[in-house]
Amino acid sequence: MIRFATIRLVEIAAMLVLMSFVIYGLIGLMPGDPIDLMLGADPHLTSADVARLKQLYGVDRPLIERYLAWAEAALSGDLGYSRLFSAPVAATLPPRLGNSLILMGSSFAVAFAASLGLGIAAARRPRSRFDAAVNFSCFAGVSLPTFWVALILILVFAEGLGWLPASGTGGEGGGLADRLRHLVLPVATLTIASVGGYTRYVRAAMRDALAQDHIRTARAKGASEARVVWRHALRGAMVPIATILALSFGSLVSGALVTEEMFAYPGMGKLIFDAVMGNDYNLALAALLLATAVTMLANLAADLAYAWLDPRVTYR
Amino acid sequence: MKGPLALLSAIAALSLAGPLVAHLLGADPAAVDLLARFAGPSAGHPLGTDELGRDTLLRLLEGGRISLTIGIAAALAAAALGTAVGLAAGYLGGWTDRVLMRLVDAVIALPLLPLLIVLAALDLNKIGIPHALADSPGISLVRIVALVVLVGWTTAARLVRGATLVTRSRDFVRAAQSLGAGVPHILWRHILPNVTAPLVVATTLSVGDIILLESVLSFLGLGVQPPLASWGSMLSNAQATIISSPLLAIYPGAMIFLTVIACNLLGDALLQRFDPREPGRV
């Protein structure tokens, strides 16, 4: 188990190095380069100045040389300077990652609780009208475009009824209540987007679990229905459920990109989008790598959780 | 299965009939009429007009044609690439299998949307694509299909590899091998027919996912570029005036929703038909 985790961690590190090179190369292929932007900002620059700036920033050197220079600085903790935020990249990322984790964590908790309730209830009455309704709602949920849900929620609850704020995270002085109010609509959007998929997994896993022989045994020995469902069946169903949920958590960090953009919520997804669109190379590169690292670590956590929950699984 | 199939066919037929509807209404989907902006429904414009006075109904049909084309083209291309990879990995085994499956795992483990945004923002001129091609109006369609294929092939690859592994050791494959059949013949005549069922299901389901992905990219301004319109880019345009004319945003979103749910329900119905363990439920 420890050996498995160590090997995976080494693989993740290798993958990150590879991705840093790929993303570094890709970012150089985006429209506009920093020198052009400076030239646009200051028309007095002469072509001699441009050549000097190019040398200063090392744009005239080959790609691999520039990448190695970046990597050396990055490994010593210097991720460069963000033009968009006029601050070092290393100082920009942590608060954004924190915001994203708050948003993701809340919507994950809500969606997971709802999917457990709905999925189990539907699995207990297979082929009932309730089961059909849950199944159809799940399909509807996964088929809704996230940004459209966000638009409609803003239209109804922020514009129409004026109950909730439509953007931001709340001011510094607003306190916890204000912060929570700002979270409601983004969390609702993400929950609507994810609860359908989760519920389908819970329902399928519970139906398999309830069909097992030991469930019949438990019923036969007179265990109450609640005990059968929550103690005997759920235990077995949790293995596939936990795996799927942990896997989906990996995509959450970047998956909220659209939602964060719609609600002007300052998280990682919006940061990446703004950095890419604003040609902020240093920031885009570091943010993409951070998102990649978090995603891959979450996937590793999913594998480990699988082995932890199911004693039959061993990793060599 | 009939319901979703009928819905999907209706949307496709209407979208394809867009030019005919335009002819009947005597209007052009691209015709700008600044004096008739944000007009309500009328005989000439059954769903009113948008922020440039273009007919909303015709634009919806036009957008549907583009969204559906991208969805189907990209789903088929991704399935083809994934099938090739899956067949190679499953049948050849050994190092080929290990390397290809590593690649699949790596692609799945990446945060795809942010990376797609980087790829969608690339300057085609800098990659070395000729100016004339890089600036042609249809290039945004090709680009988005290429992007989707780049991330979408993994599902088919995994499915086909799994099915190939099972089929590879069956007696009829052994028989073909001992009769001296070549690898292409065995793959095409003996292995592929046995992997089509899961492949068809996965491809149907992926059409819906791709239409959603396309709409997100177009909504963010990175997908289909004007003068072409897709449902996603229509929504993006409507966002600015959503308070005064919410219907302009509601129509394209509803079209995306109906199309995607039809694809998903159809895929699910096909799954139940092909999979004997899942007796027909809802």
Contacts between the chains, C-beta under 8 A, distances in Angstrom:
chain1	res1	chain2	res2	distance
A	15	B	106	6.4
A	15	B	109	7.4
A	19	B	110	7.5
A	23	B	115	7.8
A	23	B	118	6.9
A	26	B	118	5.5
A	26	B	119	7.0
A	26	B	122	6.7
A	27	B	118	6.9
A	28	B	126	7.9
A	29	B	122	4.8
A	29	B	123	6.1
A	29	B	126	4.7
A	29	B	127	6.0
A	30	B	118	7.3
A	30	B	121	5.3
A	30	B	122	5.9
A	30	B	123	6.0
A	30	B	126	7.9
A	31	B	121	7.3
A	31	B	122	8.0
A	31	B	123	4.0
A	31	B	126	7.7
A	32	B	123	8.0
A	126	B	281	7.3
A	127	B	281	5.4
A	127	B	282	7.4
A	131	B	281	7.7
A	131	B	282	7.1
A	132	B	281	7.8
A	132	B	282	4.1
A	135	B	281	7.9
A	135	B	282	5.4
A	136	B	282	7.2
A	139	B	261	5.6
A	139	B	264	5.1
A	139	B	265	5.8
A	139	B	268	7.2
A	140	B	257	7.7
A	140	B	261	6.0
A	142	B	264	6.6
A	143	B	208	6.4
A	143	B	212	7.6
A	143	B	257	5.7
A	143	B	260	4.0
A	143	B	261	3.8
A	143	B	263	8.0
A	143	B	264	5.5
A	144	B	257	5.6
A	144	B	260	8.0
A	145	B	212	5.9
A	145	B	215	5.4
A	145	B	216	7.1
A	145	B	219	7.8
A	145	B	232	7.7
A	145	B	235	7.7
A	145	B	253	5.9
A	145	B	256	5.0
A	145	B	257	6.8
A	145	B	260	7.7
A	146	B	216	7.3
A	147	B	215	7.8
A	147	B	216	6.6
A	147	B	219	5.2
A	147	B	235	7.0
A	148	B	235	6.6
A	148	B	249	7.5
A	148	B	253	3.5
A	148	B	256	6.9
A	148	B	257	7.2
A	151	B	235	7.5
A	151	B	239	6.7
A	151	B	242	6.2
A	151	B	249	5.6
A	151	B	253	7.2
A	152	B	250	7.5
A	152	B	253	7.6
A	154	B	242	7.8
A	155	B	242	6.2
A	155	B	243	7.6
A	155	B	246	5.6
A	155	B	249	7.9
A	159	B	243	5.7
A	250	B	109	7.4
A	250	B	111	7.9
A	251	B	111	6.7
A	251	B	112	7.6
A	253	B	111	6.6
A	254	B	111	3.6
A	254	B	112	7.6
A	254	B	113	5.5
A	254	B	114	4.7
A	255	B	111	7.9
A	255	B	113	6.7
A	257	B	113	5.3
A	257	B	114	6.4
A	257	B	117	7.7
A	258	B	113	7.7
A	258	B	216	5.8
A	258	B	219	7.7
A	258	B	220	7.6
A	261	B	220	7.2
A	269	B	113	7.8
A	269	B	114	7.2
A	272	B	114	4.6
A	272	B	117	7.1
A	273	B	114	7.6
A	273	B	117	6.2
A	273	B	220	7.0
A	276	B	114	7.8
A	276	B	117	5.5
A	276	B	118	5.6
A	276	B	121	5.5
A	277	B	121	7.1
A	284	B	118	7.2
A	287	B	114	7.9
A	288	B	111	7.6
A	288	B	114	5.7
A	288	B	115	7.0
A	288	B	118	7.0
A	291	B	111	4.5
A	291	B	114	5.7
A	292	B	110	6.2
A	292	B	111	5.8
A	295	B	109	6.3
A	295	B	110	6.8
A	295	B	111	4.8
A	296	B	109	5.1
A	299	B	109	5.3
